[in-house]
Amino acid sequence: MQIEVAGENALIAYLGEGQSPAVSARVQALADLLPGLLGASLIDQVPSYASLLILFDPLQTDQFAVRAALRRAETQLADRHTGSGKLVELPVYYSTESGPDLKQLATDAGLSTEAVIEIHQSTEYRVYAIGFAPGFAYLGEVDSRIATPRLATPRQRVPKGAVAIADAQTAVYPAVSPGGWNLIGLCPTPMFQPENKPHMPVQVGDRVRFKAIDRATYIELGGEL
Amino acid sequence: MRQAGVLSQLQDAGRFGHHGIGLTNGGPIDAVAMTLVNRLLDNPAGACCIESSFGGLELEANTSTVLAFGGGDIPLSINGVEQSPWRSYRVHPGDRIKLGFAQQFCRGYLAVAGGFQVEPEFDSQSTVIRECVGGTHGDKLGTGEILPCLASQQPLQQLRDSDLPRYSNEIVVRVIPGYQCAHFSKLEQRRFFSSTFEVSDRADRMGYRLTGPTIRCDIEGILSEGICHAAIQVPADGQPIVLMNDRQTIGGYPKIGSALSLDLHRLGQLTPGATVRFEKIDLQRAHNLLHLHRASLATVQTEFIDD
């Protein structure tokens, strides 16, 4: 584990390199341990692919105490190797109607649209991070055959529920927003509900599978076109 | 709200503990001004205020209460009579409270006794427009809205001149090197810490984008990771962005370090064309400064004024 200063009240711990379930599990285990070790001096944490950003109250503690807690937690990481969280299935209406980039993505990949859909839903993804917008979960890893770089020009408006690919990542847009990912379908499951608990169907460390549904089912499940 | 103004938002101290679902902090850009304005009303430092960016707003009182205003160089008038900032005023139903337009320093804070009474969302009343969270309906304030507040007859107070924040168009922002700073060569770091940057017209509550000499980093991007308040990100174009209260919580641009929060309240007041220099400090020094700041804010005493 490599610890760097991030700011006046922040350290960032790097637990490995790249997108991997093993590294992500270590990030998650560390994030689970720190509240018990730091108590009220821990303000918040941001887990991501291979790092954990730790925000502390600099008037209650200092970097040395936080570093010591991180080192103590590190010795317990192996025992807490719990692997992955719950499996969540998200329905997707894949089509050229609901996924304006599906055709181009298939052409670039040298595949049929059916093959792209099949590949996208046959992978079990892991939630690596949540950010960009409330409820936006970064899922990986997308099969290399359909991994596609971001659009050269981002869209001003990506619809709520858009299922998208950017490089080896995939995600469901929780709300209307600008965005540069390739859109391949729409998911009717709300990804962020401020008024409900839990606010999100997934959390970091969970596993996600997409399941193709038809247009009628999408509408029935509350989806909008 | 008779006139919503350029950008008027309800802000309390900010939203903490919800990065896990992707929510950012929000909160006042100029926390010092907000603390002092609340002090004039015996409110907690983070009581919910209107943060007016650039001014232009007009309110009509619906109740007899006490309010205070301060921050930036936004002019205040009550019933058409110009009034000084950094003190509290009594208002009665029908009184018109008007903020003119900022010239150079753009954030003002209007507080009422007891704070504006809106329901917290995710433990905070702070508005983050991008997230549709906080405030009255997850958005900036609009003309015609009613902002609930308490009646009050508390004594009027003012701040001493020596306790007022000093704003300037040429500021120094202290920076704690960190994150990917090792990926910026010694030469690039020297360039960063010895050059003058200008506030660009892309400067808002999410981030202050600066223009100046190009700062090169060995790497173009990194695996997305958590971004703290005040982090200074340097994208491929080499023009630094100081990330403010409404930033995204995760991103993939390299960062050279983070600014000291105590300097962000001055930075966040600036408008395009103002200049910024950076000065390196270490984390120990930053912590000393934070403790000293808390101690000095605690000694600020208001003076009572006759009605």
Boltz contact constraints between the chains, C-beta under 6 A:
constraints:
  - contact:
      token1: [A, 4]
      token2: [B, 178]
      max_distance: 6.0
  - contact:
      token1: [A, 5]
      token2: [B, 178]
      max_distance: 6.0
  - contact:
      token1: [A, 5]
      token2: [B, 283]
      max_distance: 6.0
  - contact:
      token1: [A, 6]
      token2: [B, 178]
      max_distance: 6.0
  - contact:
      token1: [A, 6]
      token2: [B, 179]
      max_distance: 6.0
  - contact:
      token1: [A, 6]
      token2: [B, 228]
      max_distance: 6.0
  - contact:
      token1: [A, 7]
      token2: [B, 228]
      max_distance: 6.0
  - contact:
      token1: [A, 7]
      token2: [B, 230]
      max_distance: 6.0
  - contact:
      token1: [A, 7]
      token2: [B, 258]
      max_distance: 6.0
  - contact:
      token1: [A, 8]
      token2: [B, 176]
      max_distance: 6.0
  - contact:
      token1: [A, 8]
      token2: [B, 260]
      max_distance: 6.0
  - contact:
      token1: [A, 8]
      token2: [B, 286]
      max_distance: 6.0
  - contact:
      token1: [A, 10]
      token2: [B, 228]
      max_distance: 6.0
  - contact:
      token1: [A, 43]
      token2: [B, 16]
      max_distance: 6.0
  - contact:
      token1: [A, 44]
      token2: [B, 16]
      max_distance: 6.0
  - contact:
      token1: [A, 44]
      token2: [B, 17]
      max_distance: 6.0
  - contact:
      token1: [A, 44]
      token2: [B, 19]
      max_distance: 6.0
  - contact:
      token1: [A, 46]
      token2: [B, 19]
      max_distance: 6.0
  - contact:
      token1: [A, 46]
      token2: [B, 226]
      max_distance: 6.0
  - contact:
      token1: [A, 46]
      token2: [B, 249]
      max_distance: 6.0
  - contact:
      token1: [A, 48]
      token2: [B, 224]
      max_distance: 6.0
  - contact:
      token1: [A, 48]
      token2: [B, 225]
      max_distance: 6.0
  - contact:
      token1: [A, 48]
      token2: [B, 226]
      max_distance: 6.0
  - contact:
      token1: [A, 48]
      token2: [B, 250]
      max_distance: 6.0
  - contact:
      token1: [A, 49]
      token2: [B, 223]
      max_distance: 6.0
  - contact:
      token1: [A, 50]
      token2: [B, 223]
      max_distance: 6.0
  - contact:
      token1: [A, 51]
      token2: [B, 225]
      max_distance: 6.0
  - contact:
      token1: [A, 53]
      token2: [B, 226]
      max_distance: 6.0
  - contact:
      token1: [A, 58]
      token2: [B, 287]
      max_distance: 6.0
  - contact:
      token1: [A, 58]
      token2: [B, 290]
      max_distance: 6.0
  - contact:
      token1: [A, 62]
      token2: [B, 287]
      max_distance: 6.0
  - contact:
      token1: [A, 63]
      token2: [B, 283]
      max_distance: 6.0
  - contact:
      token1: [A, 129]
      token2: [B, 250]
      max_distance: 6.0
  - contact:
      token1: [A, 130]
      token2: [B, 21]
      max_distance: 6.0
  - contact:
      token1: [A, 130]
      token2: [B, 22]
      max_distance: 6.0
  - contact:
      token1: [A, 131]
      token2: [B, 22]
      max_distance: 6.0
  - contact:
      token1: [A, 131]
      token2: [B, 249]
      max_distance: 6.0
  - contact:
      token1: [A, 131]
      token2: [B, 250]
      max_distance: 6.0
  - contact:
      token1: [A, 132]
      token2: [B, 248]
      max_distance: 6.0
  - contact:
      token1: [A, 133]
      token2: [B, 22]
      max_distance: 6.0
  - contact:
      token1: [A, 134]
      token2: [B, 21]
      max_distance: 6.0
  - contact:
      token1: [A, 134]
      token2: [B, 22]
      max_distance: 6.0
  - contact:
      token1: [A, 134]
      token2: [B, 23]
      max_distance: 6.0
  - contact:
      token1: [A, 134]
      token2: [B, 131]
      max_distance: 6.0
  - contact:
      token1: [A, 135]
      token2: [B, 22]
      max_distance: 6.0
  - contact:
      token1: [A, 136]
      token2: [B, 22]
      max_distance: 6.0
  - contact:
      token1: [A, 199]
      token2: [B, 21]
      max_distance: 6.0
  - contact:
      token1: [A, 200]
      token2: [B, 21]
      max_distance: 6.0
